[in-house]
Amino acid sequence: MRKPSEVKVVIIGGGIVGTSLAYELAKYQLEAVLIEKEAELSFGVSKSNSGIVHTGFQDDPSSLKAQLAVRGNQLYREMAKLLDFPFIPTGELVVAFPGEREQIEHIRENGERLGIPRLEIVEGAWIREHEPNLSTEIECALLGPTAAVINPYEVIYAMAENAASNGVTINCSNEVTALERESDCWAVRTSESEYKAHYVINAAGLSADTISQMAGIPAPRIIPWKGEEFILDRHADRLTQSIIFPVPQKETKGILVIPTVDGNTMIGPTAEEIDDKDDITTSEAGKKKVLRSIQRIVPCVREDQIIASFSGLRPAIAENEFYIREERDGFVNIVGIKSPGLTAAPAIAEYVVQMLAKKMKLSPRKGYIATRSAIPRFRHLSSDERNRLIREDPGYGEVVCRCELVTKSEIREAIKRGARTLDGVKFRTRSQMGRCHGAFCTMKIMEIMAEELGVTYDQITKRGRGSELVMESHELKAL
Ligand SMILES: Cc1cc2nc3c(=O)[nH]c(=O)nc-3n(C[C@H](O)[C@H](O)[C@H](O)COP(=O)(O)OP(=O)(O)OC[C@H]3O[C@@H](n4cnc5c(N)ncnc54)[C@H](O)[C@@H]3O)c2cc1C
């Protein structure tokens, strides 16, 4: 058997929380490894959410999750510049119908206690001028200008690329199967390898309770809360400029209108407690519920504008709070990271690293690389920029995905940066995300993957083992 690798820190889980930790730990002179069971990072809860960087004012100001969300919001602004990912400062409006003004005043007070800047209650005339598609019955709204939208997977890949360039090892297709305490370290066994680590950080999302049990440490039980989301056609007019919230409910922030980074509008999510951690189906009932709720706020939304849907499961626990603690012997549990987990993730990482700093000396990494550049997006470039790129690399002149105008060189670059599945290519480039959902470009992308990775077509998967598209190897010629 291969000798176990000795490292200082093992992070379990390559979602937004685990990858934020890898990014944060990369700033220090230590050996860290991130282990993810799926074929790529961001294939868990972190790929299926609303993509909102919240202001933080929806949660109880004395809670850890509200404080980490406010800090996370600040950190994203700085990170977006360093790591070159889209961060669109849309702002948000919590709209109040007659009788609801007091509730938004209360939310504003909470926000002010948290130090959230520039909160303001705007009246009907302001709303009609800035958001003409909103119902005329809305009396006023709380404006939170610091809210923004991101593409969660783009952020995850940006952080992971930066962490890797600073020496953090990222191991996907590695499922943690056993954790055992030895005299001075943790033995972490995975489906592929074994590690000896001084610290283990459990950021396994929906499986965080199972991982904790593996280590013999009791942790709160994860209760999946399903959320269904619906995406409207980009060719339909952008419905709103800001993210629109109703007055929040006890368990959720309600059903929202979300202008996405990619120019579509998304509506949702629903909130339903379920038993099955694998149930990511969407339903007709969910769609009707979302439409009913949104049409009250934006009456012009139509069912036929919906072009796609997905659902995600919030890893909730009974206590409405994040559960982040060092349990014993250097085992850190991060459990119950439901919304605003995406927002808070960079701050969760900062908080956990501060926790570790009390236990070990953390010296800044020598030669730390602070920045990372995104793959050029041909679609967004001017003619001059496009011509320059094509002169440098003719692959930028070969359009592979017509719907989203993605070129061969963008696909190649995604593979060079770690994409190993069709979804990995999709999340990094937007190919296969247009109206034809990949009907035109999938074969061409497979051809490039086979060429770049030196694999046969039957080894190429959509999202990891079990999702192969071709059953046995064929000599496929370019279409
Ligand atoms: C519908 C919906 C909308 C949301 N909207 C927002 C929003 O707009 N803003 C916001 O702030 N938050 C939002 N959230 C919450 C946010 O998505 C989550 O809090 C966040 O993604 C949790 O990230 P994570 O890294 O903890 O989990 P995950 O992304 O699930 O990462 C955990 C990883 O651990 C891996 N793993 C599990 N077991 C093992 C094992 N044995 N070995 C190795 N790896 C393992 C999994 O494969 C997974 O990749 C939303 C959630 C949902 C469901």
Ligand as a Chemical Component Dictionary entry (heavy atoms), coordinates in Angstrom:
data_LIG
# 
_chem_comp.id                   LIG 
_chem_comp.type                 NON-POLYMER 
_chem_comp.pdbx_formal_charge   0 
_chem_comp.three_letter_code    LIG 
# 
loop_
_chem_comp_atom.comp_id 
_chem_comp_atom.atom_id 
_chem_comp_atom.alt_atom_id 
_chem_comp_atom.type_symbol 
_chem_comp_atom.charge 
_chem_comp_atom.model_Cartn_x 
_chem_comp_atom.model_Cartn_y 
_chem_comp_atom.model_Cartn_z 
_chem_comp_atom.pdbx_ordinal 
LIG C1  C1  C 0 -31.911 26.917 -3.756 1  
LIG C2  C2  C 0 -30.810 27.555 -2.953 2  
LIG C3  C3  C 0 -30.552 28.925 -3.087 3  
LIG C4  C4  C 0 -29.535 29.514 -2.335 4  
LIG N1  N1  N 0 -29.244 30.824 -2.563 5  
LIG C5  C5  C 0 -28.227 31.406 -1.885 6  
LIG C6  C6  C 0 -27.873 32.748 -2.160 7  
LIG O1  O1  O 0 -28.386 33.375 -3.080 8  
LIG N2  N2  N 0 -26.915 33.320 -1.393 9  
LIG C7  C7  C 0 -26.297 32.666 -0.380 10 
LIG O2  O2  O 0 -25.493 33.268 0.322  11 
LIG N3  N3  N 0 -26.568 31.346 -0.129 12 
LIG C8  C8  C 0 -27.497 30.710 -0.880 13 
LIG N4  N4  N 0 -27.780 29.384 -0.671 14 
LIG C9  C9  C 0 -26.975 28.638 0.287  15 
LIG C10 C10 C 0 -25.641 28.196 -0.311 16 
LIG O3  O3  O 0 -25.808 27.637 -1.591 17 
LIG C11 C11 C 0 -24.974 27.169 0.613  18 
LIG O4  O4  O 0 -24.922 27.692 1.912  19 
LIG C12 C12 C 0 -23.556 26.859 0.158  20 
LIG O5  O5  O 0 -23.498 26.545 -1.209 21 
LIG C13 C13 C 0 -23.014 25.680 0.961  22 
LIG O6  O6  O 0 -21.709 25.429 0.494  23 
LIG P1  P1  P 0 -20.856 24.211 1.035  24 
LIG O7  O7  O 0 -19.491 24.375 0.510  25 
LIG O8  O8  O 0 -21.041 24.129 2.511  26 
LIG O9  O9  O 0 -21.582 22.914 0.448  27 
LIG P2  P2  P 0 -21.351 22.145 -0.953 28 
LIG O10 O10 O 0 -21.274 23.073 -2.082 29 
LIG O11 O11 O 0 -22.375 21.078 -1.039 30 
LIG O12 O12 O 0 -19.927 21.495 -0.766 31 
LIG C14 C14 C 0 -19.711 20.334 -0.006 32 
LIG C15 C15 C 0 -18.873 19.391 -0.821 33 
LIG O13 O13 O 0 -18.486 18.275 -0.023 34 
LIG C16 C16 C 0 -18.381 17.161 -0.878 35 
LIG N5  N5  N 0 -18.393 15.929 -0.085 36 
LIG C17 C17 C 0 -19.429 15.398 0.594  37 
LIG N6  N6  N 0 -19.070 14.232 1.175  38 
LIG C18 C18 C 0 -17.770 14.031 0.859  39 
LIG C19 C19 C 0 -16.840 12.984 1.145  40 
LIG N7  N7  N 0 -17.174 11.904 1.862  41 
LIG N8  N8  N 0 -15.583 13.077 0.644  42 
LIG C20 C20 C 0 -15.207 14.169 -0.110 43 
LIG N9  N9  N 0 -16.067 15.176 -0.418 44 
LIG C21 C21 C 0 -17.325 15.109 0.057  45 
LIG C22 C22 C 0 -19.614 17.309 -1.773 46 
LIG O14 O14 O 0 -19.498 16.560 -2.959 47 
LIG C23 C23 C 0 -19.636 18.811 -2.009 48 
LIG O15 O15 O 0 -19.009 19.189 -3.213 49 
LIG C24 C24 C 0 -28.792 28.745 -1.408 50 
LIG C25 C25 C 0 -29.040 27.377 -1.285 51 
LIG C26 C26 C 0 -30.019 26.772 -2.060 52 
LIG C27 C27 C 0 -30.232 25.306 -1.974 53 
# 
loop_
_chem_comp_bond.comp_id 
_chem_comp_bond.atom_id_1 
_chem_comp_bond.atom_id_2 
_chem_comp_bond.value_order 
_chem_comp_bond.pdbx_ordinal 
LIG C1  C2  SING 1  
LIG C2  C3  SING 2  
LIG C2  C26 DOUB 3  
LIG C3  C4  DOUB 4  
LIG C4  N1  SING 5  
LIG C4  C24 SING 6  
LIG N1  C5  DOUB 7  
LIG C5  C6  SING 8  
LIG C5  C8  SING 9  
LIG C6  O1  DOUB 10 
LIG C6  N2  SING 11 
LIG N2  C7  SING 12 
LIG C7  O2  DOUB 13 
LIG C7  N3  SING 14 
LIG N3  C8  DOUB 15 
LIG C8  N4  SING 16 
LIG N4  C9  SING 17 
LIG N4  C24 SING 18 
LIG C9  C10 SING 19 
LIG C10 O3  SING 20 
LIG C10 C11 SING 21 
LIG C11 O4  SING 22 
LIG C11 C12 SING 23 
LIG C12 O5  SING 24 
LIG C12 C13 SING 25 
LIG C13 O6  SING 26 
LIG O6  P1  SING 27 
LIG P1  O7  DOUB 28 
LIG P1  O8  SING 29 
LIG P1  O9  SING 30 
LIG O9  P2  SING 31 
LIG P2  O10 DOUB 32 
LIG P2  O11 SING 33 
LIG P2  O12 SING 34 
LIG O12 C14 SING 35 
LIG C14 C15 SING 36 
LIG C15 O13 SING 37 
LIG C15 C23 SING 38 
LIG O13 C16 SING 39 
LIG C16 N5  SING 40 
LIG C16 C22 SING 41 
LIG N5  C17 SING 42 
LIG N5  C21 SING 43 
LIG C17 N6  DOUB 44 
LIG N6  C18 SING 45 
LIG C18 C19 SING 46 
LIG C18 C21 DOUB 47 
LIG C19 N7  SING 48 
LIG C19 N8  DOUB 49 
LIG N8  C20 SING 50 
LIG C20 N9  DOUB 51 
LIG N9  C21 SING 52 
LIG C22 O14 SING 53 
LIG C22 C23 SING 54 
LIG C23 O15 SING 55 
LIG C24 C25 DOUB 56 
LIG C25 C26 SING 57 
LIG C26 C27 SING 58 
# 
